[in-house]
Amino acid sequence: MTQRHVPPVPTPEQARVQRTLRERAKVQGVHVAFGVGRRATDVTLAVVRGERLVVLGALAALFDGLGLDEEIVRSSETPEGFEIVIALLQPRALRRRVPGERRASELGDLED
């Protein structure tokens, strides 16, 4: 018997962010999908796909006003078009430190 992967049930905050991004993506003409971040401070990973210039032009409108920090994880050209993966994080001021767990943007904050 094989087990199938069951995606985790999103928290209310994740559901709110994902719903908002889906609505905005329709207006901007891009496709958005979601993943699970590896760090405790990650709210969600957003994968934005479409024609390169459309995706790049839509990013500000997609993420503006969410109250979250964004960090680009990667971008690539795929057979289906351009794709960019962005980690949406809790705001820096609200993040709790998790030993051994930092994003590249936090490397300047090393205290030790």
N, CA, C and O atoms as a GROMACS GRO file, in nm:
protein
  448
    1MET      N    1   0.085  -0.118   0.000
    1MET     CA    2   0.000   0.000   0.000
    1MET      C    3   0.089   0.124   0.000
    1MET      O    4   0.177   0.138   0.086
    2THR      N    5   0.068   0.214  -0.094
    2THR     CA    6   0.147   0.335  -0.101
    2THR      C    7   0.072   0.450  -0.035
    2THR      O    8  -0.050   0.463  -0.047
    3GLN      N    9   0.148   0.531   0.034
    3GLN     CA   10   0.088   0.649   0.096
    3GLN      C   11   0.102   0.766   0.001
    3GLN      O   12   0.204   0.782  -0.066
    4ARG      N   13   0.001   0.846  -0.004
    4ARG     CA   14   0.005   0.967  -0.085
    4ARG      C   15   0.037   1.085   0.006
    4ARG      O   16   0.000   1.088   0.123
    5HIS      N   17   0.106   1.180  -0.053
    5HIS     CA   18   0.136   1.300   0.022
    5HIS      C   19   0.008   1.380   0.044
    5HIS      O   20  -0.066   1.408  -0.051
    6VAL      N   21  -0.017   1.417   0.166
    6VAL     CA   22  -0.132   1.499   0.198
    6VAL      C   23  -0.080   1.637   0.237
    6VAL      O   24  -0.010   1.650   0.338
    7PRO      N   25  -0.113   1.740   0.159
    7PRO     CA   26  -0.063   1.873   0.194
    7PRO      C   27  -0.117   1.918   0.329
    7PRO      O   28  -0.231   1.888   0.364
    8PRO      N   29  -0.036   1.991   0.404
    8PRO     CA   30  -0.083   2.038   0.534
    8PRO      C   31  -0.197   2.138   0.518
    8PRO      O   32  -0.205   2.210   0.419
    9VAL      N   33  -0.283   2.141   0.616
    9VAL     CA   34  -0.393   2.236   0.617
    9VAL      C   35  -0.334   2.374   0.649
    9VAL      O   36  -0.265   2.389   0.749
   10PRO      N   37  -0.361   2.474   0.564
   10PRO     CA   38  -0.303   2.606   0.589
   10PRO      C   39  -0.360   2.670   0.716
   10PRO      O   40  -0.476   2.650   0.752
   11THR      N   41  -0.274   2.748   0.782
   11THR     CA   42  -0.318   2.825   0.897
   11THR      C   43  -0.411   2.936   0.845
   11THR      O   44  -0.414   2.961   0.725
   12PRO      N   45  -0.486   3.001   0.933
   12PRO     CA   46  -0.571   3.111   0.886
   12PRO      C   47  -0.490   3.221   0.815
   12PRO      O   48  -0.536   3.277   0.716
   13GLU      N   49  -0.370   3.251   0.865
   13GLU     CA   50  -0.287   3.353   0.800
   13GLU      C   51  -0.244   3.308   0.661
   13GLU      O   52  -0.249   3.385   0.565
   14GLN      N   53  -0.202   3.181   0.648
   14GLN     CA   54  -0.162   3.129   0.518
   14GLN      C   55  -0.279   3.130   0.421
   14GLN      O   56  -0.263   3.168   0.305
   15ALA      N   57  -0.395   3.091   0.467
   15ALA     CA   58  -0.514   3.088   0.382
   15ALA      C   59  -0.548   3.229   0.334
   15ALA      O   60  -0.584   3.248   0.217
   16ARG      N   61  -0.539   3.327   0.422
   16ARG     CA   62  -0.567   3.466   0.386
   16ARG      C   63  -0.471   3.515   0.280
   16ARG      O   64  -0.512   3.574   0.180
   17VAL      N   65  -0.342   3.491   0.301
   17VAL     CA   66  -0.239   3.536   0.207
   17VAL      C   67  -0.258   3.466   0.072
   17VAL      O   68  -0.251   3.531  -0.032
   18GLN      N   69  -0.280   3.336   0.073
   18GLN     CA   70  -0.296   3.261  -0.052
   18GLN      C   71  -0.420   3.306  -0.129
   18GLN      O   72  -0.415   3.318  -0.252
   19ARG      N   73  -0.528   3.328  -0.060
   19ARG     CA   74  -0.652   3.374  -0.124
   19ARG      C   75  -0.629   3.511  -0.189
   19ARG      O   76  -0.669   3.534  -0.303
   20THR      N   77  -0.565   3.601  -0.116
   20THR     CA   78  -0.537   3.735  -0.168
   20THR      C   79  -0.448   3.728  -0.291
   20THR      O   80  -0.473   3.797  -0.390
   21LEU      N   81  -0.343   3.645  -0.285
   21LEU     CA   82  -0.252   3.634  -0.398
   21LEU      C   83  -0.319   3.572  -0.521
   21LEU      O   84  -0.290   3.612  -0.633
   22ARG      N   85  -0.407   3.476  -0.501
   22ARG     CA   86  -0.480   3.417  -0.614
   22ARG      C   87  -0.566   3.522  -0.684
   22ARG      O   88  -0.569   3.529  -0.807
   23GLU      N   89  -0.637   3.603  -0.604
   23GLU     CA   90  -0.721   3.708  -0.661
   23GLU      C   91  -0.638   3.810  -0.737
   23GLU      O   92  -0.675   3.850  -0.848
   24ARG      N   93  -0.526   3.851  -0.680
   24ARG     CA   94  -0.440   3.950  -0.744
   24ARG      C   95  -0.374   3.893  -0.870
   24ARG      O   96  -0.357   3.964  -0.969
   25ALA      N   97  -0.338   3.766  -0.867
   25ALA     CA   98  -0.272   3.703  -0.982
   25ALA      C   99  -0.366   3.702  -1.103
   25ALA      O  100  -0.320   3.723  -1.216
   26LYS      N  101  -0.495   3.679  -1.082
   26LYS     CA  102  -0.591   3.682  -1.192
   26LYS      C  103  -0.590   3.818  -1.260
   26LYS      O  104  -0.587   3.828  -1.382
   27VAL      N  105  -0.593   3.923  -1.179
   27VAL     CA  106  -0.595   4.059  -1.232
   27VAL      C  107  -0.464   4.090  -1.307
   27VAL      O  108  -0.467   4.158  -1.409
   28GLN      N  109  -0.353   4.041  -1.256
   28GLN     CA  110  -0.221   4.070  -1.315
   28GLN      C  111  -0.188   3.981  -1.435
   28GLN      O  112  -0.093   4.009  -1.507
   29GLY      N  113  -0.264   3.875  -1.456
   29GLY     CA  114  -0.240   3.786  -1.569
   29GLY      C  115  -0.125   3.690  -1.550
   29GLY      O  116  -0.057   3.653  -1.646
   30VAL      N  117  -0.103   3.647  -1.426
   30VAL     CA  118   0.002   3.550  -1.396
   30VAL      C  119  -0.060   3.433  -1.320
   30VAL      O  120  -0.172   3.442  -1.269
   31HIS      N  121   0.014   3.324  -1.314
   31HIS     CA  122  -0.030   3.206  -1.239
   31HIS      C  123   0.048   3.202  -1.109
   31HIS      O  124   0.168   3.229  -1.107
   32VAL      N  125  -0.019   3.170  -0.999
   32VAL     CA  126   0.049   3.160  -0.870
   32VAL      C  127   0.016   3.024  -0.807
   32VAL      O  128  -0.098   2.978  -0.810
   33ALA      N  129   0.119   2.963  -0.749
   33ALA     CA  130   0.103   2.838  -0.676
   33ALA      C  131   0.177   2.855  -0.544
   33ALA      O  132   0.250   2.952  -0.525
   34PHE      N  133   0.158   2.761  -0.452
   34PHE     CA  134   0.214   2.777  -0.319
   34PHE      C  135   0.288   2.652  -0.274
   34PHE      O  136   0.257   2.541  -0.316
   35GLY      N  137   0.385   2.675  -0.188
   35GLY     CA  138   0.462   2.567  -0.129
   35GLY      C  139   0.477   2.593   0.019
   35GLY      O  140   0.430   2.694   0.071
   36VAL      N  141   0.542   2.502   0.086
   36VAL     CA  142   0.564   2.514   0.229
   36VAL      C  143   0.708   2.552   0.252
   36VAL      O  144   0.800   2.487   0.202
   37GLY      N  145   0.730   2.659   0.329
   37GLY     CA  146   0.865   2.702   0.360
   37GLY      C  147   0.932   2.609   0.459
   37GLY      O  148   0.866   2.536   0.533
   38ARG      N  149   1.064   2.612   0.460
   38ARG     CA  150   1.140   2.524   0.550
   38ARG      C  151   1.164   2.587   0.687
   38ARG      O  152   1.192   2.516   0.783
   39ARG      N  153   1.154   2.718   0.696
   39ARG     CA  154   1.187   2.785   0.820
   39ARG      C  155   1.061   2.821   0.899
   39ARG      O  156   0.954   2.839   0.842
   40ALA      N  157   1.076   2.831   1.029
   40ALA     CA  158   0.962   2.860   1.116
   40ALA      C  159   0.902   2.997   1.087
   40ALA      O  160   0.783   3.018   1.110
   41THR      N  161   0.982   3.091   1.035
   41THR     CA  162   0.932   3.226   1.009
   41THR      C  163   0.865   3.239   0.873
   41THR      O  164   0.807   3.343   0.844
   42ASP      N  165   0.870   3.135   0.789
   42ASP     CA  166   0.806   3.138   0.658
   42ASP      C  167   0.656   3.124   0.672
   42ASP      O  168   0.607   3.032   0.739
   43VAL      N  169   0.582   3.213   0.611
   43VAL     CA  170   0.437   3.203   0.608
   43VAL      C  171   0.398   3.109   0.495
   43VAL      O  172   0.320   3.016   0.514
   44THR      N  173   0.453   3.133   0.376
   44THR     CA  174   0.429   3.047   0.260
   44THR      C  175   0.533   3.077   0.155
   44THR      O  176   0.599   3.181   0.159
   45LEU      N  177   0.549   2.986   0.061
   45LEU     CA  178   0.629   3.010  -0.058
   45LEU      C  179   0.532   3.036  -0.172
   45LEU      O  180   0.435   2.962  -0.188
   46ALA      N  181   0.557   3.138  -0.250
   46ALA     CA  182   0.473   3.168  -0.365
   46ALA      C  183   0.555   3.146  -0.491
   46ALA      O  184   0.666   3.197  -0.505
   47VAL      N  185   0.499   3.068  -0.584
   47VAL     CA  186   0.561   3.044  -0.713
   47VAL      C  187   0.478   3.120  -0.815
   47VAL      O  188   0.361   3.089  -0.836
   48VAL      N  189   0.539   3.220  -0.879
   48VAL     CA  190   0.469   3.303  -0.976
   48VAL      C  191   0.522   3.268  -1.114
   48VAL      O  192   0.642   3.272  -1.138
   49ARG      N  193   0.430   3.233  -1.207
   49ARG     CA  194   0.469   3.191  -1.342
   49ARG      C  195   0.396   3.273  -1.447
   49ARG      O  196   0.286   3.322  -1.426
   50GLY      N  197   0.464   3.285  -1.560
   50GLY     CA  198   0.404   3.353  -1.673
   50GLY      C  199   0.513   3.406  -1.765
   50GLY      O  200   0.629   3.366  -1.755
   51GLU      N  201   0.474   3.495  -1.853
   51GLU     CA  202   0.572   3.558  -1.942
   51GLU      C  203   0.662   3.648  -1.857
   51GLU      O  204   0.615   3.719  -1.769
   52ARG      N  205   0.792   3.643  -1.884
   52ARG     CA  206   0.893   3.704  -1.796
   52ARG      C  207   0.861   3.849  -1.759
   52ARG      O  208   0.857   3.883  -1.640
   53LEU      N  209   0.838   3.934  -1.856
   53LEU     CA  210   0.814   4.075  -1.826
   53LEU      C  211   0.682   4.097  -1.752
   53LEU      O  212   0.672   4.189  -1.671
   54VAL      N  213   0.584   4.014  -1.779
   54VAL     CA  214   0.456   4.024  -1.707
   54VAL      C  215   0.476   3.986  -1.560
   54VAL      O  216   0.428   4.055  -1.470
   55VAL      N  217   0.549   3.876  -1.536
   55VAL     CA  218   0.575   3.833  -1.398
   55VAL      C  219   0.652   3.940  -1.323
   55VAL      O  220   0.613   3.979  -1.212
   56LEU      N  221   0.760   3.988  -1.382
   56LEU     CA  222   0.841   4.088  -1.313
   56LEU      C  223   0.762   4.217  -1.288
   56LEU      O  224   0.780   4.281  -1.184
   57GLY      N  225   0.678   4.254  -1.381
   57GLY     CA  226   0.595   4.373  -1.363
   57GLY      C  227   0.485   4.357  -1.260
   57GLY      O  228   0.438   4.455  -1.203
   58ALA      N  229   0.443   4.232  -1.235
   58ALA     CA  230   0.331   4.206  -1.144
   58ALA      C  231   0.374   4.190  -0.999
   58ALA      O  232   0.289   4.198  -0.910
   59LEU      N  233   0.501   4.168  -0.972
   59LEU     CA  234   0.545   4.134  -0.837
   59LEU      C  235   0.507   4.238  -0.732
   59LEU      O  236   0.456   4.203  -0.626
   60ALA      N  237   0.530   4.364  -0.760
   60ALA     CA  238   0.498   4.468  -0.661
   60ALA      C  239   0.349   4.469  -0.628
   60ALA      O  240   0.312   4.478  -0.511
   61ALA      N  241   0.264   4.460  -0.730
   61ALA     CA  242   0.120   4.461  -0.706
   61ALA      C  243   0.073   4.336  -0.633
   61ALA      O  244  -0.024   4.341  -0.556
   62LEU      N  245   0.140   4.223  -0.656
   62LEU     CA  246   0.100   4.099  -0.589
   62LEU      C  247   0.124   4.105  -0.439
   62LEU      O  248   0.038   4.066  -0.360
   63PHE      N  249   0.240   4.155  -0.399
   63PHE     CA  250   0.281   4.144  -0.259
   63PHE      C  251   0.260   4.271  -0.176
   63PHE      O  252   0.276   4.268  -0.054
   64ASP      N  253   0.225   4.381  -0.240
   64ASP     CA  254   0.208   4.507  -0.169
   64ASP      C  255   0.093   4.498  -0.068
   64ASP      O  256  -0.015   4.448  -0.099
   65GLY      N  257   0.118   4.547   0.052
   65GLY     CA  258   0.013   4.557   0.153
   65GLY      C  259  -0.019   4.429   0.228
   65GLY      O  260  -0.114   4.428   0.307
   66LEU      N  261   0.056   4.323   0.206
   66LEU     CA  262   0.030   4.198   0.278
   66LEU      C  263   0.079   4.202   0.422
   66LEU      O  264   0.036   4.123   0.506
   67GLY      N  265   0.170   4.295   0.451
   67GLY     CA  266   0.226   4.302   0.586
   67GLY      C  267   0.331   4.196   0.612
   67GLY      O  268   0.359   4.162   0.727
   68LEU      N  269   0.390   4.142   0.504
   68LEU     CA  270   0.492   4.038   0.517
   68LEU      C  271   0.619   4.082   0.447
   68LEU      O  272   0.616   4.166   0.357
   69ASP      N  273   0.730   4.025   0.488
   69ASP     CA  274   0.856   4.047   0.419
   69ASP      C  275   0.867   3.945   0.307
   69ASP      O  276   0.813   3.835   0.318
   70GLU      N  277   0.936   3.982   0.200
   70GLU     CA  278   0.954   3.891   0.087
   70GLU      C  279   1.102   3.867   0.065
   70GLU      O  280   1.184   3.957   0.085
   71GLU      N  281   1.135   3.746   0.025
   71GLU     CA  282   1.272   3.715  -0.013
   71GLU      C  283   1.268   3.622  -0.134
   71GLU      O  284   1.201   3.519  -0.132
   72ILE      N  285   1.341   3.660  -0.239
   72ILE     CA  286   1.347   3.577  -0.358
   72ILE      C  287   1.429   3.453  -0.328
   72ILE      O  288   1.543   3.463  -0.281
   73VAL      N  289   1.373   3.338  -0.354
   73VAL     CA  290   1.441   3.211  -0.331
   73VAL      C  291   1.514   3.171  -0.459
   73VAL      O  292   1.632   3.134  -0.454
   74ARG      N  293   1.445   3.179  -0.573
   74ARG     CA  294   1.508   3.149  -0.701
   74ARG      C  295   1.419   3.197  -0.814
   74ARG      O  296   1.300   3.223  -0.795
   75SER      N  297   1.479   3.209  -0.931
   75SER     CA  298   1.404   3.238  -1.052
   75SER      C  299   1.463   3.154  -1.164
   75SER      O  300   1.582   3.122  -1.161
   76SER      N  301   1.381   3.119  -1.261
   76SER     CA  302   1.430   3.037  -1.372
   76SER      C  303   1.337   3.048  -1.491
   76SER      O  304   1.220   3.085  -1.480
   77GLU      N  305   1.393   3.015  -1.605
   77GLU     CA  306   1.316   3.006  -1.728
   77GLU      C  307   1.282   2.859  -1.746
   77GLU      O  308   1.371   2.775  -1.746
   78THR      N  309   1.155   2.827  -1.762
   78THR     CA  310   1.111   2.689  -1.780
   78THR      C  311   1.044   2.677  -1.917
   78THR      O  312   1.018   2.779  -1.981
   79PRO      N  313   1.017   2.556  -1.961
   79PRO     CA  314   0.945   2.542  -2.089
   79PRO      C  315   0.808   2.611  -2.088
   79PRO      O  316   0.759   2.654  -2.192
   80GLU      N  317   0.747   2.622  -1.970
   80GLU     CA  318   0.616   2.687  -1.958
   80GLU      C  319   0.627   2.839  -1.947
   80GLU      O  320   0.525   2.907  -1.955
   81GLY      N  321   0.746   2.893  -1.928
   81GLY     CA  322   0.765   3.037  -1.914
   81GLY      C  323   0.856   3.069  -1.798
   81GLY      O  324   0.927   2.982  -1.748
   82PHE      N  325   0.855   3.192  -1.757
   82PHE     CA  326   0.939   3.240  -1.648
   82PHE      C  327   0.873   3.203  -1.515
   82PHE      O  328   0.751   3.203  -1.503
   83GLU      N  329   0.956   3.172  -1.416
   83GLU     CA  330   0.906   3.133  -1.284
   83GLU      C  331   0.994   3.195  -1.177
   83GLU      O  332   1.117   3.192  -1.188
   84ILE      N  333   0.932   3.250  -1.076
   84ILE     CA  334   1.006   3.306  -0.963
   84ILE      C  335   0.943   3.253  -0.834
   84ILE      O  336   0.821   3.250  -0.820
   85VAL      N  337   1.028   3.212  -0.741
   85VAL     CA  338   0.981   3.159  -0.613
   85VAL      C  339   1.017   3.262  -0.505
   85VAL      O  340   1.133   3.301  -0.492
   86ILE      N  341   0.918   3.303  -0.431
   86ILE     CA  342   0.938   3.405  -0.328
   86ILE      C  343   0.889   3.351  -0.194
   86ILE      O  344   0.777   3.300  -0.183
   87ALA      N  345   0.975   3.362  -0.094
   87ALA     CA  346   0.935   3.325   0.042
   87ALA      C  347   0.869   3.447   0.106
   87ALA      O  348   0.926   3.556   0.106
   88LEU      N  349   0.752   3.427   0.159
   88LEU     CA  350   0.684   3.532   0.234
   88LEU      C  351   0.705   3.500   0.381
   88LEU      O  352   0.669   3.393   0.429
   89LEU      N  353   0.764   3.597   0.451
   89LEU     CA  354   0.806   3.577   0.589
   89LEU      C  355   0.731   3.668   0.683
   89LEU      O  356   0.680   3.773   0.644
   90GLN      N  357   0.724   3.627   0.807
   90GLN     CA  358   0.672   3.716   0.910
   90GLN      C  359   0.758   3.843   0.909
   90GLN      O  360   0.878   3.834   0.880
   91PRO      N  361   0.702   3.958   0.940
   91PRO     CA  362   0.782   4.080   0.943
   91PRO      C  363   0.902   4.064   1.036
   91PRO      O  364   0.893   4.002   1.142
   92ARG      N  365   1.012   4.120   0.996
   92ARG     CA  366   1.138   4.105   1.070
   92ARG      C  367   1.124   4.139   1.218
   92ARG      O  368   1.180   4.069   1.302
   93ALA      N  369   1.050   4.243   1.249
   93ALA     CA  370   1.034   4.285   1.390
   93ALA      C  371   0.959   4.181   1.473
   93ALA      O  372   0.973   4.178   1.595
   94LEU      N  373   0.879   4.097   1.408
   94LEU     CA  374   0.798   3.998   1.480
   94LEU      C  375   0.860   3.858   1.482
   94LEU      O  376   0.811   3.769   1.550
   95ARG      N  377   0.967   3.840   1.406
   95ARG     CA  378   1.028   3.707   1.398
   95ARG      C  379   1.098   3.671   1.527
   95ARG      O  380   1.166   3.753   1.587
   96ARG      N  381   1.079   3.548   1.567
   96ARG     CA  382   1.156   3.499   1.681
   96ARG      C  383   1.277   3.426   1.625
   96ARG      O  384   1.270   3.364   1.519
   97ARG      N  385   1.385   3.434   1.697
   97ARG     CA  386   1.508   3.369   1.651
   97ARG      C  387   1.500   3.220   1.676
   97ARG      O  388   1.464   3.175   1.785
   98VAL      N  389   1.534   3.144   1.575
   98VAL     CA  390   1.542   2.999   1.586
   98VAL      C  391   1.688   2.963   1.564
   98VAL      O  392   1.742   2.988   1.456
   99PRO      N  393   1.753   2.905   1.664
   99PRO     CA  394   1.896   2.875   1.650
   99PRO      C  395   1.926   2.793   1.524
   99PRO      O  396   1.860   2.693   1.495
  100GLY      N  397   2.027   2.839   1.449
  100GLY     CA  398   2.068   2.769   1.329
  100GLY      C  399   1.978   2.790   1.208
  100GLY      O  400   1.998   2.726   1.105
  101GLU      N  401   1.882   2.879   1.219
  101GLU     CA  402   1.786   2.901   1.111
  101GLU      C  403   1.784   3.049   1.073
  101GLU      O  404   1.722   3.130   1.142
  102ARG      N  405   1.851   3.083   0.964
  102ARG     CA  406   1.854   3.221   0.917
  102ARG      C  407   1.839   3.224   0.766
  102ARG      O  408   1.880   3.131   0.696
  103ARG      N  409   1.781   3.328   0.716
  103ARG     CA  410   1.775   3.354   0.573
  103ARG      C  411   1.898   3.437   0.538
  103ARG      O  412   1.960   3.499   0.625
  104ALA      N  413   1.933   3.438   0.411
  104ALA     CA  414   2.050   3.514   0.364
  104ALA      C  415   2.036   3.662   0.402
  104ALA      O  416   2.136   3.726   0.434
  105SER      N  417   1.916   3.716   0.398
  105SER     CA  418   1.895   3.857   0.429
  105SER      C  419   1.923   3.888   0.576
  105SER      O  420   1.936   4.005   0.613
  106GLU      N  421   1.933   3.786   0.660
  106GLU     CA  422   1.956   3.807   0.803
  106GLU      C  423   2.100   3.786   0.843
  106GLU      O  424   2.132   3.798   0.961
  107LEU      N  425   2.189   3.755   0.748
  107LEU     CA  426   2.328   3.725   0.784
  107LEU      C  427   2.399   3.843   0.848
  107LEU      O  428   2.490   3.823   0.928
  108GLY      N  429   2.360   3.964   0.814
  108GLY     CA  430   2.420   4.082   0.875
  108GLY      C  431   2.381   4.100   1.021
  108GLY      O  432   2.438   4.183   1.091
  109ASP      N  433   2.284   4.021   1.067
  109ASP     CA  434   2.234   4.033   1.205
  109ASP      C  435   2.306   3.940   1.302
  109ASP      O  436   2.267   3.931   1.418
  110LEU      N  437   2.408   3.872   1.257
  110LEU     CA  438   2.477   3.777   1.345
  110LEU      C  439   2.534   3.848   1.466
  110LEU      O  440   2.603   3.949   1.454
  111GLU      N  441   2.505   3.795   1.580
  111GLU     CA  442   2.553   3.856   1.703
  111GLU      C  443   2.673   3.780   1.758
  111GLU      O  444   2.746   3.834   1.840
  112ASP      N  445   2.694   3.658   1.715
  112ASP     CA  446   2.803   3.579   1.769
  112ASP      C  447   2.921   3.572   1.678
  112ASP      O  448   3.021   3.508   1.711
   0.00000   0.00000   0.00000
